[in-house]
């Protein structure tokens, strides 16, 4: 598509965003909603609409070439992502569930389930591709060094008894004799055929020809019938035309043009950076002197006005307060003096008194808030991203919506815009220099005119110095201050704590949408989430915050996620997918992996310090804890006592508390047996617990079809995928992969032309595997009901029933009367 098309797409997205902002930020604040269902419906509608804008803006940002437009789009895109996360957080708090079903909203907006899929912005990787490539090469080099230094294990030759040796020789000899015997038999048969020379009669020849004709005509007719049936199915739209299965030329050209635009983006961005440097230097040389002169004149004028108004020269504003920027605000000298005096009074007030007053005020405010909440009902939580979205929307409306770009066909940067932006930067630089000079000048004026006030200024300065010195905080000790990052990485790789993530994408985690979620919830049945829902939740909780620094800092902070589900459901694959989608480093702190490494308390402290230090320096980072339940065992099994799986139980939560908003570090735990762990300590560690179930029918159908094709198999009419999906109820994606790998071998792929794959071939290996039984899934559901979110959901459900019960009782009494 052309740049004009993407500009139009951006305009459409901004118009929809403008409508949403007017709805979310009305002039008159909306009344609180008492009905929880109506309030959730409003949230769901906003959530779906923001996702549509997110999808559009992501596509636009990926293909727009103009460097200045890209910066504006990026800011708006980050804001929309953050708002989506805020709405998701609010929906979880109102519905007490990690999974939401919005079939009715999709129906109202005339959207498909595909439109609800969370897109993963491509700029997460593309914008930092060089950095990620350097890290990857560093890791591969370290891994090679480790492989070289490790001494190869000597080959151990097992001892063999005389009986075993005789048996092997017998087997080999009998096989050789059998092959010779078969060869002799074949040669004797060929000799017999050569000597048989009977003349066939005319009747036999006629019978042979009729038989050949019969077979041939049947074959031709069956072929024609199959072709006719296929054509009919294609005509009815029940099957795809083979010519559309291969990528068409238009699709290939579109892909090449997209790649070309990405290379143009890099080129235009480099030109933009060069011109920014050139323009700033030019502005500094040409306009810098005039700027400083006008600033000094204005500040001197302010000194004189303050002197005339108050009878004394003012105190110069501090750098922390903004320096001379306060002077250039539209205020009178008296107002400025009052503000400065008020600030000084606040600083001089005693701190303990302030604390007591604050506590009393806080208690009163809390009481008022509680009363208001009880009376009011449900309100939207304050947002950290709506102000940013407003600013982004305003810049679009002011600069880009009506801008004539007929002369800028190549979509290069605009120099005038760079000048406007950089004038403010240069003004700020010059203001700092002017402030230093004018402070000295003001001191000289005061000494010359107001000699009595010179001592006070010195006293104030001393006080300020004292206050600054009192604000010192204790810093955590850096145990590895004398070591380089490369040496730390090398040690972590050698110990197996820093690993390379597998090349897996989130889209490889296949699963269908849950179509009956809303219907089941309306009938008070809690539906099990589908694999599509799991994929969506993980992209919101893990991938988007790790990919964007702005989103991670402002969005609701999630430090640790627990993936709970039966074995083979794809927990490990999801961890690796998170790393691949965000370019994150993978650290493995699993109890089995850390067993015997860094012994003792000091060793444990050193290990955690190194892991978290490297994770912060090379952020984004994922710290993976496999078998997370072992860290919080109720009772450690005898066979695992030597491994000491609970050694990280106390220290890891302490390290988790040190993670702040600016640190893009995420702890992901995986567990297949959460029942064996202490639920309180587990829930305290992991703020988000995501239950991953066994796949439903729709997901199983997609899994069988896609995985057979992925392993080289062909899905024909002979293969009944629907029956396979039906009989594999209870089996996980891991089980399906194992079965396909055992059936679709290299030899079987070569035989497909003559003998296509059938469902019966997969039944026998599938029957050998134990499925996930209903009891196991029910146990997991009951365990999840004991988590904080599960308890809230049960409490809300019981509350509804209690509300409905008295209403029914009243109706019954009325009937009796």
Secondary structure as the mmCIF struct_conf table of DSSP 4:
data_model
#
loop_
_struct_conf.conf_type_id
_struct_conf.id
_struct_conf.beg_label_comp_id
_struct_conf.beg_label_asym_id
_struct_conf.beg_label_seq_id
_struct_conf.end_label_comp_id
_struct_conf.end_label_asym_id
_struct_conf.end_label_seq_id
HELX_RH_AL_P HELX_RH_AL_P1 UNK A 3 UNK A 24
BEND BEND1 UNK A 25 UNK A 25
BEND BEND2 UNK A 27 UNK A 28
HELX_LH_PP_P HELX_LH_PP_P1 UNK A 29 UNK A 32
STRN STRN1 UNK A 33 UNK A 33
HELX_RH_AL_P HELX_RH_AL_P2 UNK A 36 UNK A 63
HELX_RH_AL_P HELX_RH_AL_P3 UNK A 67 UNK A 95
BEND BEND3 UNK A 98 UNK A 98
HELX_RH_AL_P HELX_RH_AL_P4 UNK A 103 UNK A 109
TURN_TY1_P TURN_TY1_P1 UNK A 110 UNK A 110
HELX_RH_3T_P HELX_RH_3T_P1 UNK A 113 UNK A 116
BEND BEND4 UNK A 117 UNK A 117
HELX_LH_PP_P HELX_LH_PP_P2 UNK A 118 UNK A 119
TURN_TY1_P TURN_TY1_P2 UNK A 122 UNK A 122
HELX_RH_AL_P HELX_RH_AL_P5 UNK A 123 UNK A 126
TURN_TY1_P TURN_TY1_P3 UNK A 127 UNK A 128
HELX_RH_AL_P HELX_RH_AL_P6 UNK A 129 UNK A 149
BEND BEND5 UNK A 150 UNK A 150
HELX_LH_PP_P HELX_LH_PP_P3 UNK A 151 UNK A 159
HELX_RH_AL_P HELX_RH_AL_P7 UNK A 162 UNK A 195
HELX_LH_PP_P HELX_LH_PP_P4 UNK A 198 UNK A 201
HELX_RH_AL_P HELX_RH_AL_P8 UNK A 202 UNK A 236
TURN_TY1_P TURN_TY1_P4 UNK A 237 UNK A 237
BEND BEND6 UNK A 238 UNK A 239
HELX_RH_AL_P HELX_RH_AL_P9 UNK A 242 UNK A 245
BEND BEND7 UNK A 246 UNK A 246
HELX_LH_PP_P HELX_LH_PP_P5 UNK A 247 UNK A 248
HELX_RH_AL_P HELX_RH_AL_P10 UNK A 249 UNK A 310
BEND BEND8 UNK A 311 UNK A 312
HELX_LH_PP_P HELX_LH_PP_P6 UNK A 313 UNK A 318
TURN_TY1_P TURN_TY1_P5 UNK A 319 UNK A 322
HELX_RH_3T_P HELX_RH_3T_P2 UNK A 323 UNK A 325
TURN_TY1_P TURN_TY1_P6 UNK A 326 UNK A 328
BEND BEND9 UNK A 329 UNK A 330
HELX_RH_AL_P HELX_RH_AL_P11 UNK A 333 UNK A 348
BEND BEND10 UNK A 349 UNK A 349
HELX_RH_AL_P HELX_RH_AL_P12 UNK A 351 UNK A 376
STRN STRN2 UNK A 378 UNK A 378
HELX_LH_PP_P HELX_LH_PP_P7 UNK A 380 UNK A 382
BEND BEND11 UNK A 384 UNK A 385
HELX_RH_AL_P HELX_RH_AL_P13 UNK A 386 UNK A 395
HELX_RH_PI_P HELX_RH_PI_P1 UNK A 396 UNK A 400
TURN_TY1_P TURN_TY1_P7 UNK A 401 UNK A 402
BEND BEND12 UNK A 406 UNK A 407
TURN_TY1_P TURN_TY1_P8 UNK A 409 UNK A 410
HELX_RH_AL_P HELX_RH_AL_P14 UNK A 415 UNK A 449
HELX_RH_3T_P HELX_RH_3T_P3 UNK A 451 UNK A 453
HELX_RH_AL_P HELX_RH_AL_P15 UNK A 454 UNK A 470
TURN_TY1_P TURN_TY1_P9 UNK A 471 UNK A 471
HELX_LH_PP_P HELX_LH_PP_P8 UNK A 474 UNK A 477
TURN_TY1_P TURN_TY1_P10 UNK A 479 UNK A 482
BEND BEND13 UNK A 483 UNK A 483
HELX_RH_AL_P HELX_RH_AL_P16 UNK A 485 UNK A 494
TURN_TY1_P TURN_TY1_P11 UNK A 495 UNK A 496
STRN STRN3 UNK A 498 UNK A 499
HELX_LH_PP_P HELX_LH_PP_P9 UNK A 500 UNK A 502
BEND BEND14 UNK A 503 UNK A 503
HELX_RH_3T_P HELX_RH_3T_P4 UNK A 506 UNK A 508
BEND BEND15 UNK A 509 UNK A 509
TURN_TY1_P TURN_TY1_P12 UNK A 515 UNK A 516
HELX_RH_AL_P HELX_RH_AL_P17 UNK A 517 UNK A 522
TURN_TY1_P TURN_TY1_P13 UNK A 523 UNK A 524
HELX_LH_PP_P HELX_LH_PP_P10 UNK A 527 UNK A 530
HELX_RH_AL_P HELX_RH_AL_P18 UNK A 531 UNK A 538
HELX_RH_PI_P HELX_RH_PI_P2 UNK A 539 UNK A 543
HELX_RH_AL_P HELX_RH_AL_P19 UNK A 544 UNK A 547
HELX_RH_AL_P HELX_RH_AL_P20 UNK A 549 UNK A 554
BEND BEND16 UNK A 555 UNK A 555
HELX_LH_PP_P HELX_LH_PP_P11 UNK A 556 UNK A 557
STRN STRN4 UNK A 560 UNK A 564
TURN_TY1_P TURN_TY1_P14 UNK A 567 UNK A 568
BEND BEND17 UNK A 569 UNK A 570
HELX_RH_AL_P HELX_RH_AL_P21 UNK A 571 UNK A 582
TURN_TY1_P TURN_TY1_P15 UNK A 583 UNK A 583
STRN STRN5 UNK A 585 UNK A 588
HELX_RH_AL_P HELX_RH_AL_P22 UNK A 591 UNK A 594
TURN_TY1_P TURN_TY1_P16 UNK A 595 UNK A 596
BEND BEND18 UNK A 597 UNK A 598
HELX_RH_AL_P HELX_RH_AL_P23 UNK A 600 UNK A 617
TURN_TY1_P TURN_TY1_P17 UNK A 618 UNK A 618
BEND BEND19 UNK A 620 UNK A 620
STRN STRN6 UNK A 621 UNK A 626
BEND BEND20 UNK A 627 UNK A 627
HELX_RH_3T_P HELX_RH_3T_P5 UNK A 628 UNK A 632
STRN STRN7 UNK A 633 UNK A 633
BEND BEND21 UNK A 634 UNK A 635
HELX_RH_3T_P HELX_RH_3T_P6 UNK A 638 UNK A 640
TURN_TY1_P TURN_TY1_P18 UNK A 641 UNK A 650
HELX_RH_AL_P HELX_RH_AL_P24 UNK A 651 UNK A 657
TURN_TY1_P TURN_TY1_P19 UNK A 658 UNK A 658
TURN_TY1_P TURN_TY1_P20 UNK A 661 UNK A 662
STRN STRN8 UNK A 665 UNK A 671
BEND BEND22 UNK A 672 UNK A 672
HELX_RH_3T_P HELX_RH_3T_P7 UNK A 674 UNK A 676
STRN STRN9 UNK A 677 UNK A 677
HELX_RH_AL_P HELX_RH_AL_P25 UNK A 679 UNK A 685
BEND BEND23 UNK A 687 UNK A 687
STRN STRN10 UNK A 688 UNK A 691
HELX_RH_AL_P HELX_RH_AL_P26 UNK A 697 UNK A 710
TURN_TY1_P TURN_TY1_P21 UNK A 711 UNK A 712
TURN_TY1_P TURN_TY1_P22 UNK A 717 UNK A 718
BEND BEND24 UNK A 719 UNK A 719
HELX_RH_AL_P HELX_RH_AL_P27 UNK A 721 UNK A 727
TURN_TY1_P TURN_TY1_P23 UNK A 728 UNK A 730
HELX_RH_AL_P HELX_RH_AL_P28 UNK A 733 UNK A 743
BEND BEND25 UNK A 744 UNK A 744
HELX_RH_AL_P HELX_RH_AL_P29 UNK A 746 UNK A 750
TURN_TY1_P TURN_TY1_P24 UNK A 751 UNK A 754
BEND BEND26 UNK A 755 UNK A 755
TURN_TY1_P TURN_TY1_P25 UNK A 759 UNK A 759
HELX_RH_AL_P HELX_RH_AL_P30 UNK A 760 UNK A 767
TURN_TY1_P TURN_TY1_P26 UNK A 768 UNK A 768
BEND BEND27 UNK A 769 UNK A 769
HELX_RH_AL_P HELX_RH_AL_P31 UNK A 774 UNK A 785
TURN_TY1_P TURN_TY1_P27 UNK A 786 UNK A 786
BEND BEND28 UNK A 787 UNK A 787
HELX_RH_AL_P HELX_RH_AL_P32 UNK A 788 UNK A 816
#
